């Protein structure tokens, strides 16, 4: 049944049991950990056996200590991999220890001074079938199957330092059986089952795919894309290639030179993230691919060739810089394809998601569990909202100049928030310290109250009013739109502190006054509070915390009694708990509500039909399915469901009983 569009993300991928990290105590590994070593270069020699779903590897890591002298070098390695030997640069055997709960391998070393050069070689093997515990709970980032395999960097299938922040170069030598090919980042060649790849820049190589079939080769707008899609997804491969070509050219105009224009796209499997991007590579799940091009997911992942591959955060507290721009790229592409109205709707949804985490500043992103709903709400959705507001403050021309200058100045390097602020100040010739303190170092959002009076003047009318909100340190330019009997009047009001007065002259008689009509600001309102409460409830429901989910839905209904979506979500919970009478009551309430969003109508009727089928009332079930069919709404394949249950009664799966 319909949920939030799953296209966002690395956005929109949810680690279903990661927990609501902003509300629960955080494990130690969710905190920002400063690596004591800097991995410079990897030499990865690995043999992958699809038949046994196993890997055997020897990996040498060149590194230097940072900060203080060290006597322990720490890495992260997948728990499914068993270390047989670790040696230092002199060939001496080391004695590593492992901590299972955070996938850490600690290697005692002789005292090593900051800046000194060292190397450790790990020999290990193990089975990676996709069923093992993942370093990112609930998501598959590595799986070796008899006919294909994928091993992505987040799987920690090789010893990782400074996950997502420590950039490195790599040489990879991957051996596979005859008939298989290996895809990886960098310059590569292969013969007789041995494939070598060299990646000389410092970024995040180390994600690979093993494939049998030849790719669909697409050339669109001067961009070449190889797509390894299997099964029914193969039919949309060329459409994806066409869209990728358009996106790379469009984003190149906005951001500047792309790290990798010609991409290789690999289909993974269910249970893996909807999307993941590595240098020159993109991994997409079947669910993410869908039956037609998922433009939001694709825009997000294509944008990561700039924001993630070319530049990346110095530490996880600055992940909003790249995740936020990847999510904002979805809005920019939507604006390009569908106009401002389409982007406004998307940003409204993005802002709702951002506000589900209202007590953690962006600069504390490292507190969030990797891939949790809170992680994406903060680093992705709130990050996108901040870029949207920065664009408002700078103007479009200056904003895009800033992004190009930012990328150009730090290409193939790590960046932090101060780097962006200084770049924006230099390009705009403005002091933006206030903006970054307000939106990066602080939490919360304004809840605007508007009071105004209309006066007649000799030349027309004058609207005199006051904008109030409860954040004493707040400062932002805010759009004001006055709808009149003639053309609307737009005015930019500098809102500062808890109360700001304004006066606007109009020719036509004013009818309504609206704050932020283009949805450019991250702000609260009664409708937004309802949407945020529903979204929080959905997050709880996704991890089966049904009591907490119902509490959030009830908050929404206390504010807006006839909210159909809140009633629908309550009904879903009751249905999952086999409380069919209460579920039916709530689905009826959803149908009697505001019917927003529109899909509630068709799915409420389908759900009522299921309840009647379960309770042995086939005639009533058919009546509900017929009413669902008459809506002609096919959101998420609703009409396909209708046809299926008209032909055969709905039956619960054994796991649902």
Helices and strands as residue ranges (DSSP letters): G 28-30, E 37-49, E 54-65, E 70-76, E 81-88, E 96-99, G 100-102, E 104-112, E 117-127, E 142-144, E 149-151, G 153-155, E 168-175, E 181-184, E 187-191, E 194-203, E 208-211, E 216-220, E 223-228, G 231-236, H 237-255, E 263-267, E 275-278, E 281-284, H 286-289, H 295-303, E 311-313, G 316-318, H 320-338, H 340-354, G 362-367, H 373-375, I 376-382, H 383-394, H 396-410, E 413-415, H 417-428, H 433-439, E 446-447, E 449-456, E 461-468, E 475-484, E 489-496, E 499-506, E 510-515, E 523-524, H 526-542, H 546-559, H 564-576, H 580-591, H 599-614, H 618-630, G 635-637, H 638-647, G 654-656
